Amino acid sequence: MPRTCYDSEFCRSGANGKLYYVRLKTDCGIFYKIGFTTLESVEARMSYGGSEDWKYIDKVLLFLNLSDAFNIEQSLHSCLDSKKAFGRFSASKDFPLCKNGQSELYIEDVLTLDSEYSEQQKQETLYKIKDKRLSILGKTHEQERREAMIQNIVFCILILLFAPIGFVIRMIFSKLEGADLKEEAADFFDRITGGKKLAAREASQLKVNLEEIMSRIRTELNN
């Protein structure tokens, strides 16, 4: 397995290259990575510069040459931003792929290309990440549970105290802007009660946006 590859991997003046999607098996659980490379394989990409991150590769689910591979990769990351495992600018040395694509990791099979994926797998990875973070902070799961319970109580108290004021202010501005007051009121109460309707709308829009990109990918795979 090569550990150093000489290639203009990070000189992305052109969009032509390979779009890849891999399943990674790490000490922190199973992750999925979407990426772009001009190298000959995912293994070469993840061993770039002497890195041993190639050892995490469990299965290559997609490796597709496209004239606009980089643009598609960026579109996918933008579309799936809320599902990133560690955040857009994450580079923590305590988690996999530090400074080597950590911000491109997902806990879910976001492209639905892994027939072995399960909700249990996702939950196990979430638990391992949480366990790792608590270990770094020197906390136990019980301490975290108690802190979360206190935070929830404080949040509920603040909602009871300030929600009426916030609602009145929201309705005044909505009236001035000519918005539908019933719709605005429904959105307000949805937000303070967990935002389930908003989350459902966002999930629906995500599905539409992702399907547009995946349709292009499936077309290229069938050609």
Accessible surface in RSA format (square Angstrom, percent):
REM  Atomic radii and reference values for relative SASA: ProtOr
REM  Chains: A
REM  Algorithm: Lee & Richards
REM  Probe-radius: 1.40
REM  Slices: 20
REM RES _ NUM      All-atoms   Total-Side   Main-Chain    Non-polar    All polar
REM                ABS   REL    ABS   REL    ABS   REL    ABS   REL    ABS   REL
RES MET A   1   118.85  61.5  50.96  33.7  67.89 161.6  52.76  44.9  66.09  87.6
RES PRO A   2    69.45  50.6  56.80  51.8  12.65  46.0  68.54  56.6   0.91   5.7
RES ARG A   3   116.71  49.0 111.15  56.7   5.56  13.2  36.12  49.4  80.59  48.8
RES THR A   4    70.54  50.2  52.17  52.9  18.37  43.8  31.65  42.5  38.89  58.8
RES CYS A   5    17.28  13.1   8.87   9.9   8.40  19.7   9.13  23.1   8.14   8.8
RES TYR A   6   205.36  95.9 169.20  96.3  36.16  94.1 134.45 101.0  70.90  87.4
RES ASP A   7    52.06  36.5  30.77  30.6  21.28  50.3  11.54  27.2  40.52  40.4
RES SER A   8    67.33  56.9  53.62  71.6  13.71  31.6  34.53  73.5  32.80  45.9
RES GLU A   9     0.40   0.2   0.00   0.0   0.40   1.0   0.00   0.0   0.40   0.3
RES PHE A  10   111.82  55.9  87.16  54.0  24.67  64.2  87.50  53.0  24.33  69.6
RES CYS A  11    89.60  67.8  71.95  80.2  17.65  41.5  25.34  64.2  64.25  69.3
RES ARG A  12    80.18  33.7  51.33  26.2  28.85  68.7  22.10  30.2  58.07  35.2
RES SER A  13   123.23 104.1  76.85 102.6  46.37 106.8  57.70 122.9  65.52  91.8
RES GLY A  14    42.98  53.0   0.00   N/A  42.98  53.0  36.20  99.3   6.79  15.2
RES ALA A  15    26.43  24.3  18.43  28.4   8.00  18.2  18.85  26.5   7.58  20.1
RES ASN A  16    91.72  63.3  82.88  80.1   8.84  21.3  28.33  68.2  63.39  61.3
RES GLY A  17     4.19   5.2   0.00   N/A   4.19   5.2   4.19  11.5   0.00   0.0
RES LYS A  18    48.28  23.6  48.28  29.6   0.00   0.0  18.11  16.3  30.16  32.1
RES LEU A  19     0.52   0.3   0.52   0.4   0.00   0.0   0.52   0.4   0.00   0.0
RES TYR A  20     0.66   0.3   0.54   0.3   0.11   0.3   0.00   0.0   0.66   0.8
RES TYR A  21     0.32   0.1   0.32   0.2   0.00   0.0   0.32   0.2   0.00   0.0
RES VAL A  22     0.00   0.0   0.00   0.0   0.00   0.0   0.00   0.0   0.00   0.0
RES ARG A  23    20.75   8.7  20.75  10.6   0.00   0.0   2.49   3.4  18.25  11.1
RES LEU A  24     0.00   0.0   0.00   0.0   0.00   0.0   0.00   0.0   0.00   0.0
RES LYS A  25   132.75  64.8 122.58  75.2  10.18  24.2  64.81  58.3  67.94  72.4
RES THR A  26    14.38  10.2   0.59   0.6  13.79  32.9   6.05   8.1   8.33  12.6
RES ASP A  27   143.20 100.3 117.69 117.1  25.51  60.3  40.30  94.8 102.90 102.6
RES CYS A  28     9.52   7.2   9.27  10.3   0.25   0.6   0.18   0.4   9.34  10.1
RES GLY A  29     4.51   5.6   0.00   N/A   4.51   5.6   4.51  12.4   0.00   0.0
RES ILE A  30    37.15  21.1  36.81  27.4   0.34   0.8  36.81  26.5   0.34   0.9
RES PHE A  31     0.08   0.0   0.08   0.1   0.00   0.0   0.08   0.1   0.00   0.0
RES TYR A  32     0.00   0.0   0.00   0.0   0.00   0.0   0.00   0.0   0.00   0.0
RES LYS A  33     0.39   0.2   0.39   0.2   0.00   0.0   0.05   0.0   0.34   0.4
RES ILE A  34     0.36   0.2   0.36   0.3   0.00   0.0   0.36   0.3   0.00   0.0
RES GLY A  35     0.45   0.6   0.00   N/A   0.45   0.6   0.45   1.2   0.00   0.0
RES PHE A  36     1.50   0.8   0.34   0.2   1.16   3.0   0.34   0.2   1.16   3.3
RES THR A  37     0.00   0.0   0.00   0.0   0.00   0.0   0.00   0.0   0.00   0.0
RES THR A  38    46.45  33.0  31.11  31.5  15.34  36.6  32.46  43.6  13.99  21.1
RES LEU A  39     5.20   2.9   3.50   2.5   1.70   4.3   5.20   3.7   0.00   0.0
RES GLU A  40   121.22  69.6  99.78  75.5  21.44  51.0  62.59 121.1  58.63  47.9
RES SER A  41    30.83  26.0  29.70  39.6   1.12   2.6  24.00  51.1   6.83   9.6
RES VAL A  42     2.25   1.5   1.01   0.9   1.25   3.0   1.01   0.9   1.25   3.4
RES GLU A  43    49.43  28.4  49.43  37.4   0.00   0.0  16.27  31.5  33.16  27.1
RES ALA A  44     0.41   0.4   0.34   0.5   0.07   0.2   0.34   0.5   0.07   0.2
RES ARG A  45     9.25   3.9   9.25   4.7   0.00   0.0   0.00   0.0   9.25   5.6
RES MET A  46     0.09   0.0   0.09   0.1   0.00   0.0   0.09   0.1   0.00   0.0
RES SER A  47     0.00   0.0   0.00   0.0   0.00   0.0   0.00   0.0   0.00   0.0
RES TYR A  48    56.66  26.5  49.51  28.2   7.16  18.6  23.63  17.8  33.03  40.7
RES GLY A  49    62.19  76.7   0.00   N/A  62.19  76.7  27.95  76.7  34.24  76.7
RES GLY A  50    34.72  42.8   0.00   N/A  34.72  42.8  16.65  45.7  18.07  40.5
RES SER A  51    28.68  24.2  17.06  22.8  11.62  26.8  24.69  52.6   3.99   5.6
RES GLU A  52    76.30  43.8  65.82  49.8  10.47  24.9  26.55  51.4  49.75  40.6
RES ASP A  53    22.33  15.6  21.77  21.7   0.56   1.3   0.56   1.3  21.77  21.7
RES TRP A  54    46.36  18.6  42.95  20.8   3.42   8.0  42.95  22.9   3.42   5.5
RES LYS A  55   115.84  56.5  86.49  53.1  29.34  69.9  55.95  50.4  59.88  63.8
RES TYR A  56    65.62  30.6  64.68  36.8   0.94   2.4  25.55  19.2  40.07  49.4
RES ILE A  57    33.65  19.1  10.66   7.9  22.98  55.4  10.66   7.7  22.98  62.4
RES ASP A  58    62.60  43.8  34.80  34.6  27.79  65.7   3.74   8.8  58.86  58.7
RES LYS A  59    80.93  39.5  75.28  46.2   5.65  13.5  53.42  48.1  27.51  29.3
RES VAL A  60    59.21  39.0  34.67  31.4  24.54  59.1  34.67  30.1  24.54  66.6
RES LEU A  61    30.81  17.2   4.27   3.1  26.54  66.7   7.96   5.6  22.85  61.5
RES LEU A  62     8.85   4.9   3.92   2.8   4.93  12.4   8.76   6.2   0.09   0.2
RES PHE A  63    72.89  36.5  44.05  27.3  28.83  75.0  44.05  26.7  28.83  82.5
RES LEU A  64    21.90  12.2  21.19  15.2   0.71   1.8  21.90  15.4   0.00   0.0
RES ASN A  65    93.22  64.3  76.17  73.6  17.05  41.1  26.62  64.1  66.60  64.4
RES LEU A  66     5.54   3.1   1.99   1.4   3.55   8.9   5.54   3.9   0.00   0.0
RES SER A  67    87.21  73.7  70.60  94.2  16.62  38.3  46.80  99.7  40.41  56.6
RES ASP A  68    38.36  26.9  38.36  38.2   0.00   0.0  16.13  38.0  22.23  22.2
RES ALA A  69     0.00   0.0   0.00   0.0   0.00   0.0   0.00   0.0   0.00   0.0
RES PHE A  70    44.97  22.5  44.97  27.9   0.00   0.0  44.97  27.3   0.00   0.0
RES ASN A  71    79.93  55.1  76.30  73.7   3.63   8.7  23.42  56.4  56.51  54.6
RES ILE A  72    13.33   7.6  12.35   9.2   0.99   2.4  13.33   9.6   0.00   0.0
RES GLU A  73     0.07   0.0   0.07   0.1   0.00   0.0   0.00   0.0   0.07   0.1
RES GLN A  74    79.46  44.4  75.46  55.1   4.01   9.5  25.10  53.4  54.37  41.2
RES SER A  75    53.01  44.8  44.06  58.8   8.95  20.6  19.72  42.0  33.29  46.6
RES LEU A  76     0.03   0.0   0.03   0.0   0.00   0.0   0.03   0.0   0.00   0.0
RES HIS A  77    16.82   9.2  16.09  11.2   0.73   1.9  16.35  16.9   0.47   0.5
RES SER A  78    86.33  73.0  63.54  84.8  22.79  52.5  33.45  71.2  52.88  74.1
RES CYS A  79    29.05  22.0   5.80   6.5  23.25  54.7  16.20  41.0  12.85  13.9
RES LEU A  80     1.02   0.6   1.02   0.7   0.00   0.0   1.02   0.7   0.00   0.0
RES ASP A  81    49.51  34.7  41.85  41.7   7.66  18.1  11.84  27.9  37.68  37.6
RES SER A  82   106.11  89.7  63.87  85.2  42.24  97.3  57.10 121.6  49.00  68.6
RES LYS A  83    71.51  34.9  56.68  34.8  14.83  35.3  31.94  28.8  39.57  42.1
RES LYS A  84    31.54  15.4  11.85   7.3  19.68  46.9   7.02   6.3  24.52  26.1
RES ALA A  85    15.56  14.3   0.00   0.0  15.56  35.4   1.45   2.0  14.11  37.4
RES PHE A  86    23.46  11.7   2.60   1.6  20.86  54.3   7.05   4.3  16.41  47.0
RES GLY A  87    32.61  40.2   0.00   N/A  32.61  40.2  30.46  83.6   2.15   4.8
RES ARG A  88   139.47  58.6 125.28  63.9  14.19  33.8  39.81  54.4  99.66  60.4
RES PHE A  89   177.87  89.0 147.52  91.4  30.35  79.0 155.23  94.1  22.65  64.8
RES SER A  90    27.19  23.0   8.60  11.5  18.59  42.8  12.67  27.0  14.52  20.3
RES ALA A  91    49.89  45.9  28.62  44.2  21.26  48.4  30.05  42.3  19.84  52.6
RES SER A  92    39.82  33.7  30.11  40.2   9.71  22.4  31.57  67.2   8.25  11.6
RES LYS A  93   181.90  88.7 152.25  93.4  29.65  70.6  95.56  86.0  86.35  92.0
RES ASP A  94    51.38  36.0  40.57  40.4  10.81  25.6   5.17  12.2  46.20  46.1
RES PHE A  95    16.72   8.4   8.97   5.6   7.76  20.2  12.22   7.4   4.50  12.9
RES PRO A  96    10.10   7.4   4.85   4.4   5.25  19.1   9.47   7.8   0.63   3.9
RES LEU A  97     3.59   2.0   0.00   0.0   3.59   9.0   0.47   0.3   3.12   8.4
RES CYS A  98    42.98  32.5  24.83  27.7  18.15  42.6  14.12  35.8  28.86  31.1
RES LYS A  99   180.29  88.0 138.65  85.1  41.64  99.1  95.01  85.5  85.28  90.8
RES ASN A 100    19.94  13.8  16.17  15.6   3.77   9.1  12.75  30.7   7.19   7.0
RES GLY A 101    16.24  20.0   0.00   N/A  16.24  20.0   7.98  21.9   8.26  18.5
RES GLN A 102     2.20   1.2   0.17   0.1   2.03   4.8   0.17   0.4   2.03   1.5
RES SER A 103    28.13  23.8  27.06  36.1   1.07   2.5   3.14   6.7  25.00  35.0
RES GLU A 104    27.23  15.6  27.23  20.6   0.00   0.0   6.28  12.2  20.95  17.1
RES LEU A 105     0.32   0.2   0.06   0.0   0.26   0.7   0.06   0.0   0.26   0.7
RES TYR A 106     0.01   0.0   0.01   0.0   0.00   0.0   0.01   0.0   0.00   0.0
RES ILE A 107    17.65  10.0  17.23  12.8   0.42   1.0  17.23  12.4   0.42   1.1
RES GLU A 108    46.33  26.6  45.79  34.6   0.54   1.3   5.55  10.7  40.78  33.3
RES ASP A 109    10.75   7.5   4.47   4.5   6.28  14.8   0.68   1.6  10.07  10.0
RES VAL A 110    10.27   6.8   0.26   0.2  10.00  24.1   7.04   6.1   3.22   8.7
RES LEU A 111     1.34   0.7   0.47   0.3   0.87   2.2   1.07   0.8   0.27   0.7
RES THR A 112   114.66  81.6  90.80  92.1  23.86  56.9  68.67  92.2  45.99  69.5
RES LEU A 113    61.75  34.4  36.93  26.4  24.82  62.4  42.58  29.9  19.17  51.6
RES ASP A 114     9.16   6.4   0.00   0.0   9.16  21.6   0.76   1.8   8.39   8.4
RES SER A 115   110.84  93.7  67.13  89.6  43.71 100.7  59.79 127.3  51.05  71.5
RES GLU A 116   110.19  63.3  86.41  65.4  23.78  56.6  41.70  80.7  68.49  55.9
RES TYR A 117    61.54  28.7  40.36  23.0  21.17  55.1  38.11  28.6  23.42  28.9
RES SER A 118    49.21  41.6  42.89  57.2   6.32  14.6  38.95  83.0  10.25  14.4
RES GLU A 119   100.27  57.6  93.13  70.5   7.14  17.0  60.83 117.7  39.44  32.2
RES GLN A 120   124.86  69.8 117.12  85.6   7.74  18.4  40.58  86.4  84.28  63.9
RES GLN A 121    22.25  12.4  19.38  14.2   2.88   6.8  12.63  26.9   9.63   7.3
RES LYS A 122    44.17  21.5  44.09  27.1   0.08   0.2  10.84   9.8  33.33  35.5
RES GLN A 123    88.37  49.4  83.92  61.3   4.45  10.6  39.59  84.3  48.77  37.0
RES GLU A 124    89.31  51.3  84.27  63.8   5.04  12.0  36.32  70.3  52.99  43.3
RES THR A 125     2.16   1.5   1.98   2.0   0.18   0.4   0.08   0.1   2.08   3.1
RES LEU A 126    69.61  38.8  65.68  47.0   3.93   9.9  65.91  46.3   3.69   9.9
RES TYR A 127   127.70  59.6 123.45  70.2   4.25  11.1  96.32  72.4  31.39  38.7
RES LYS A 128    96.92  47.3  91.93  56.4   4.99  11.9  49.90  44.9  47.02  50.1
RES ILE A 129     6.35   3.6   6.35   4.7   0.00   0.0   6.35   4.6   0.00   0.0
RES LYS A 130    86.83  42.4  83.98  51.5   2.85   6.8  44.48  40.0  42.35  45.1
RES ASP A 131    65.46  45.9  64.36  64.1   1.10   2.6   2.87   6.7  62.59  62.4
RES LYS A 132    79.65  38.9  75.92  46.6   3.73   8.9  23.94  21.5  55.71  59.3
RES ARG A 133   109.04  45.8 107.91  55.0   1.13   2.7  39.52  54.0  69.52  42.1
RES LEU A 134    10.54   5.9  10.54   7.5   0.00   0.0  10.54   7.4   0.00   0.0
RES SER A 135    80.05  67.6  56.24  75.1  23.81  54.9  26.15  55.7  53.90  75.5
RES ILE A 136    89.49  50.9  56.29  41.9  33.20  80.0  64.07  46.1  25.42  69.0
RES LEU A 137   116.27  64.8  88.10  63.0  28.17  70.8  92.89  65.2  23.38  62.9
RES GLY A 138    64.87  80.0   0.00   N/A  64.87  80.0  35.22  96.6  29.65  66.4
RES LYS A 139    72.47  35.4  60.39  37.1  12.08  28.8  32.00  28.8  40.48  43.1
RES THR A 140    78.10  55.5  73.02  74.0   5.08  12.1  75.40 101.3   2.70   4.1
RES HIS A 141    58.31  31.9  53.24  37.0   5.06  13.0  48.09  49.6  10.22  11.9
RES GLU A 142    73.51  42.2  68.86  52.1   4.65  11.1  43.41  84.0  30.11  24.6
RES GLN A 143    83.46  46.7  81.60  59.6   1.86   4.4  23.89  50.9  59.57  45.2
RES GLU A 144    47.78  27.4  47.33  35.8   0.45   1.1  14.55  28.2  33.23  27.1
RES ARG A 145   123.62  51.9 120.62  61.5   3.00   7.1  65.98  90.2  57.64  34.9
RES ARG A 146   133.57  56.1 133.57  68.1   0.00   0.0  31.42  42.9 102.15  61.9
RES GLU A 147    66.05  37.9  64.23  48.6   1.82   4.3  31.03  60.0  35.02  28.6
RES ALA A 148    35.78  32.9  33.36  51.5   2.42   5.5  34.97  49.2   0.81   2.1
RES MET A 149    93.98  48.7  90.52  59.9   3.45   8.2  63.18  53.7  30.80  40.8
RES ILE A 150   101.83  57.9 101.73  75.8   0.10   0.2 101.83  73.3   0.00   0.0
RES GLN A 151   120.67  67.5 113.67  83.1   7.00  16.7  39.20  83.4  81.47  61.8
RES ASN A 152    92.53  63.8  91.71  88.6   0.82   2.0  21.07  50.7  71.46  69.1
RES ILE A 153    94.86  54.0  91.97  68.5   2.89   7.0  94.69  68.2   0.17   0.5
RES VAL A 154    73.39  48.3  73.20  66.3   0.19   0.5  73.39  63.8   0.00   0.0
RES PHE A 155   112.56  56.3 111.09  68.8   1.47   3.8 112.41  68.2   0.15   0.4
RES CYS A 156    70.29  53.2  67.92  75.7   2.38   5.6  21.31  54.0  48.98  52.8
RES ILE A 157    87.96  50.1  87.74  65.4   0.22   0.5  87.96  63.3   0.00   0.0
RES LEU A 158    84.21  46.9  83.12  59.5   1.09   2.7  83.27  58.5   0.94   2.5
RES ILE A 159    42.53  24.2  41.55  31.0   0.98   2.4  42.53  30.6   0.00   0.0
RES LEU A 160   139.35  77.6 121.43  86.9  17.91  45.0 123.90  87.0  15.45  41.6
RES LEU A 161   108.62  60.5  93.19  66.7  15.44  38.8  95.30  66.9  13.32  35.8
RES PHE A 162   118.14  59.1 115.07  71.3   3.06   8.0 115.29  69.9   2.85   8.2
RES ALA A 163    18.43  16.9  11.12  17.2   7.31  16.6  17.78  25.0   0.65   1.7
RES PRO A 164    78.00  56.8  69.30  63.2   8.70  31.6  77.66  64.1   0.34   2.1
RES ILE A 165    99.90  56.9  96.51  71.9   3.39   8.2  99.86  71.9   0.04   0.1
RES GLY A 166    27.30  33.7   0.00   N/A  27.30  33.7  23.87  65.5   3.43   7.7
RES PHE A 167    56.23  28.1  56.23  34.8   0.00   0.0  56.23  34.1   0.00   0.0
RES VAL A 168    83.99  55.3  82.01  74.2   1.98   4.8  83.89  72.9   0.10   0.3
RES ILE A 169    86.75  49.4  86.49  64.4   0.26   0.6  86.75  62.5   0.00   0.0
RES ARG A 170    67.44  28.3  63.26  32.2   4.18  10.0  32.74  44.7  34.70  21.0
RES MET A 171    29.74  15.4  28.49  18.9   1.25   3.0  23.72  20.2   6.01   8.0
RES ILE A 172    93.74  53.3  89.61  66.8   4.14  10.0  93.56  67.4   0.19   0.5
RES PHE A 173   118.29  59.2 118.29  73.3   0.00   0.0 118.29  71.7   0.00   0.0
RES SER A 174     4.59   3.9   3.81   5.1   0.78   1.8   0.59   1.3   4.00   5.6
RES LYS A 175   142.05  69.3 130.73  80.2  11.32  27.0  77.96  70.2  64.09  68.3
RES LEU A 176   138.27  77.0 103.69  74.2  34.58  86.9 107.33  75.4  30.94  83.3
RES GLU A 177   139.01  79.8 101.59  76.9  37.42  89.1  46.15  89.3  92.86  75.8
RES GLY A 178    66.89  82.5   0.00   N/A  66.89  82.5  33.97  93.2  32.92  73.7
RES ALA A 179    37.59  34.6  17.40  26.9  20.19  45.9  27.57  38.8  10.03  26.6
RES ASP A 180    84.85  59.4  68.25  67.9  16.60  39.3  30.51  71.8  54.35  54.2
RES LEU A 181    67.94  37.8  62.96  45.0   4.98  12.5  63.16  44.4   4.78  12.9
RES LYS A 182   179.60  87.6 168.96 103.7  10.63  25.3 116.65 105.0  62.95  67.1
RES GLU A 183   105.99  60.8  99.44  75.2   6.54  15.6  33.44  64.7  72.55  59.2
RES GLU A 184    35.74  20.5  35.74  27.0   0.00   0.0   1.27   2.5  34.47  28.1
RES ALA A 185    21.58  19.8  21.51  33.2   0.06   0.1  21.58  30.4   0.00   0.0
RES ALA A 186    47.94  44.1  35.12  54.2  12.82  29.2  44.56  62.8   3.38   9.0
RES ASP A 187    30.29  21.2  29.14  29.0   1.15   2.7   4.14   9.7  26.15  26.1
RES PHE A 188    22.76  11.4  22.76  14.1   0.00   0.0  22.76  13.8   0.00   0.0
RES PHE A 189   100.34  50.2  99.91  61.9   0.43   1.1 100.23  60.8   0.11   0.3
RES ASP A 190    14.45  10.1   9.01   9.0   5.45  12.9   6.88  16.2   7.57   7.6
RES ARG A 191   136.53  57.3 115.32  58.8  21.21  50.5  36.28  49.6 100.25  60.8
RES ILE A 192    42.91  24.4  28.68  21.4  14.23  34.3  31.20  22.5  11.71  31.8
RES THR A 193    98.64  70.2  68.94  69.9  29.69  70.8  65.86  88.5  32.78  49.5
RES GLY A 194    64.88  80.0   0.00   N/A  64.88  80.0  33.48  91.9  31.40  70.3
RES GLY A 195    10.82  13.3   0.00   N/A  10.82  13.3   8.05  22.1   2.76   6.2
RES LYS A 196   165.53  80.8 157.38  96.6   8.15  19.4 103.40  93.1  62.13  66.2
RES LYS A 197   130.83  63.8 126.67  77.7   4.16   9.9  83.88  75.5  46.95  50.0
RES LEU A 198    42.75  23.8  42.75  30.6   0.00   0.0  42.75  30.0   0.00   0.0
RES ALA A 199    54.75  50.3  48.76  75.2   5.99  13.6  50.93  71.7   3.82  10.1
RES ALA A 200    62.78  57.7  49.05  75.7  13.73  31.2  57.30  80.7   5.48  14.5
RES ARG A 201   121.60  51.1 112.40  57.3   9.21  21.9  73.00  99.8  48.60  29.5
RES GLU A 202   104.78  60.2  96.70  73.2   8.08  19.2  41.41  80.1  63.37  51.7
RES ALA A 203    58.94  54.2  49.42  76.3   9.52  21.7  53.46  75.3   5.48  14.5
RES SER A 204    66.43  56.1  58.96  78.7   7.47  17.2  30.23  64.4  36.20  50.7
RES GLN A 205    98.46  55.1  96.40  70.4   2.06   4.9  40.80  86.8  57.66  43.7
RES LEU A 206    29.07  16.2  26.17  18.7   2.91   7.3  28.57  20.1   0.50   1.4
RES LYS A 207   157.99  77.1 152.54  93.6   5.45  13.0  99.49  89.6  58.50  62.3
RES VAL A 208    77.49  51.0  73.49  66.5   4.00   9.6  77.02  66.9   0.47   1.3
RES ASN A 209    55.53  38.3  53.93  52.1   1.60   3.9  11.28  27.1  44.25  42.8
RES LEU A 210    25.46  14.2  25.46  18.2   0.00   0.0  25.46  17.9   0.00   0.0
RES GLU A 211    84.28  48.4  82.25  62.2   2.03   4.8  45.86  88.7  38.42  31.4
RES GLU A 212   116.73  67.0 100.67  76.2  16.06  38.2  41.54  80.3  75.19  61.4
RES ILE A 213    28.77  16.4  24.84  18.5   3.94   9.5  28.77  20.7   0.00   0.0
RES MET A 214    10.57   5.5  10.57   7.0   0.00   0.0  10.57   9.0   0.00   0.0
RES SER A 215    50.14  42.4  48.41  64.6   1.73   4.0  13.49  28.7  36.66  51.4
RES ARG A 216    78.54  33.0  72.60  37.0   5.95  14.2  48.42  66.2  30.12  18.3
RES ILE A 217     0.48   0.3   0.48   0.4   0.00   0.0   0.48   0.3   0.00   0.0
RES ARG A 218   102.45  43.0 101.77  51.9   0.68   1.6  54.49  74.5  47.96  29.1
RES THR A 219    71.60  50.9  67.32  68.2   4.28  10.2  48.47  65.1  23.13  35.0
RES GLU A 220    52.64  30.2  44.68  33.8   7.96  19.0   0.34   0.7  52.30  42.7
RES LEU A 221    90.05  50.2  62.79  44.9  27.26  68.5  64.81  45.5  25.24  67.9
RES ASN A 222   130.84  90.2  94.85  91.7  35.99  86.6  29.44  70.8 101.40  98.0
RES ASN A 223   139.00  95.9  77.07  74.5  61.93 149.1  58.37 140.5  80.63  77.9
END  Absolute sums over single chains surface
CHAIN  1 A    13574.9      11176.7       2398.1       7822.5       5752.4
END  Absolute sums over all chains
TOTAL         13574.9      11176.7       2398.1       7822.5       5752.4
